[in-house]
Amino acid sequence: MPSPLLELLNVSCSVESGNVLFDDVNVKVYEGDILVLQGKSGGGKSTLLKCIGHLIAHDGHIVYRGRTSLQVGIPLYRTKVLYVPQRPSLLPGNPADFLKHILNLSIHQAHLKETESDYRLVHKQAVEIAHEWGISQELWERNWTQLSGGEAQRLLLSVAVAIDTAEVLLLDEPTSALDPDSSLLVEQCLVDRINSGQSNLKALIWITHSSEQGRRIGTRFVYMSGAGVWCSGALVLWMVRHPFVTINLAISLGDEVLSKT
Ligand SMILES: Nc1ncnc2c1ncn2[C@@H]1O[C@H](COP(=O)(O)OP(=O)(O)OP(=O)(O)O)[C@@H](O)[C@H]1O
């Protein structure tokens, strides 16, 4: 059995009121996995994704290639396990500025050889990826506030894919603002990148409210009900209040759990 690329060990998170959102989450993600994260609104999916991205405080450990995120170093870890928000609603400027800003961060500078030519290469790749998804070049110079939700979503995702630092992308409803055809284009491109071996990308953790999309792309599944977390595939299972009931249910129902969401 290969070693997991990413492993969550007893990850727990509480909100400010002290309420436990999820407790003792244990999940393994292997190269080639597309882990689909589903469940009711408010069930804690985005919060779990942000914990995995080391963007909010949590208990437990996240192990990336055998080392905890703290051992890897959080800035470097965040480039390897990269959170992509649903929408870039608060970003200033335009997508081209944003890409330049990302590449100017010291964590990226350390890996770039010739800053200007690397910027041009990454920019070219981002433009090509976004173009495949139906985004014309002039939109790169348009202010984020003047882009549609679906345009902004594809531009942000194309930046995350083009910088190609991440082995795991954490995708928070990445196609929620897209029409079905555009959504399929994005899905296919990401699945191809995982399978082709031509980029650094090795796995995705993908939140979706669409059962159809989940079935199309998923290799493993996690369902967050708000009262606990059910997994299928060869994943470890747990629940906040009734661990044994949940394990038995999940083993007997497997992926059927997902078809009822
Ligand atoms: N900083 C916070 N302080 C207090 N409560 C919070 C905080 N962040 C999230 N919550 C609450 O935690 C719960 C889980 O939120 P989260 O965004 O993770 O859910 P979700 O499953 O992603 O929902 P959706 O499917 O609607 O996007 C919600 O009830 C939310 O209101």
The ligand as a Tripos MOL2 file, in Angstrom:
@<TRIPOS>MOLECULE
LIG
   31    33     1     0     0
SMALL
NO_CHARGES

@<TRIPOS>ATOM
      1 N1        -15.9040   31.9720   12.4860 N.pl3     1 LIG1
      2 C1        -17.0540   31.3870   12.7970 C.ar      1 LIG1
      3 N2        -17.6840   31.6580   13.9460 N.ar      1 LIG1
      4 C2        -18.8390   31.0740   14.2960 C.ar      1 LIG1
      5 N3        -19.4560   30.1760   13.5200 N.ar      1 LIG1
      6 C3        -18.8930   29.8730   12.3410 C.ar      1 LIG1
      7 C4        -17.6660   30.4320   11.9150 C.ar      1 LIG1
      8 N4        -17.3510   29.9300   10.7000 N.ar      1 LIG1
      9 C5        -18.3290   29.0740   10.3910 C.ar      1 LIG1
     10 N5        -19.2590   29.0410   11.3840 N.ar      1 LIG1
     11 C6        -20.4540   28.2070   11.4170 C.3       1 LIG1
     12 O1        -20.0070   26.8790   11.3030 O.3       1 LIG1
     13 C7        -20.9290   26.1250   10.5490 C.3       1 LIG1
     14 C8        -20.2310   25.4460    9.3830 C.3       1 LIG1
     15 O2        -19.8790   26.4060    8.3920 O.3       1 LIG1
     16 P1        -19.2360   25.9670    7.0060 P.3       1 LIG1
     17 O3        -19.0670   27.2110    6.1950 O.co2     1 LIG1
     18 O4        -18.0420   25.1510    7.2860 O.co2     1 LIG1
     19 O5        -20.3840   25.0480    6.4290 O.3       1 LIG1
     20 P2        -20.5440   24.3850    4.9850 P.3       1 LIG1
     21 O6        -20.8310   22.9490    5.2060 O.co2     1 LIG1
     22 O7        -19.3790   24.7090    4.1370 O.co2     1 LIG1
     23 O8        -21.8350   25.1440    4.4620 O.3       1 LIG1
     24 P3        -22.3310   25.5000    2.9560 P.3       1 LIG1
     25 O9        -22.6370   24.1910    2.2880 O.co2     1 LIG1
     26 O10       -23.5760   26.3120    3.2190 O.co2     1 LIG1
     27 O11       -21.2520   26.3040    2.2890 O.co2     1 LIG1
     28 C9        -22.0300   27.0760   10.1280 C.3       1 LIG1
     29 O12       -23.1240   26.9310   11.0250 O.3       1 LIG1
     30 C10       -21.3970   28.4390   10.2710 C.3       1 LIG1
     31 O13       -22.3600   29.4230   10.5610 O.3       1 LIG1
@<TRIPOS>BOND
     1     1     2 1
     2     2     3 ar
     3     2     7 ar
     4     3     4 ar
     5     4     5 ar
     6     5     6 ar
     7     6     7 ar
     8     6    10 ar
     9     7     8 ar
    10     8     9 ar
    11     9    10 ar
    12    10    11 1
    13    11    12 1
    14    11    30 1
    15    12    13 1
    16    13    14 1
    17    13    28 1
    18    14    15 1
    19    15    16 1
    20    16    17 2
    21    16    18 1
    22    16    19 1
    23    19    20 1
    24    20    21 2
    25    20    22 1
    26    20    23 1
    27    23    24 1
    28    24    25 2
    29    24    26 1
    30    24    27 1
    31    28    29 1
    32    28    30 1
    33    30    31 1
@<TRIPOS>SUBSTRUCTURE
     1 LIG1         1 GROUP 0 **** ****
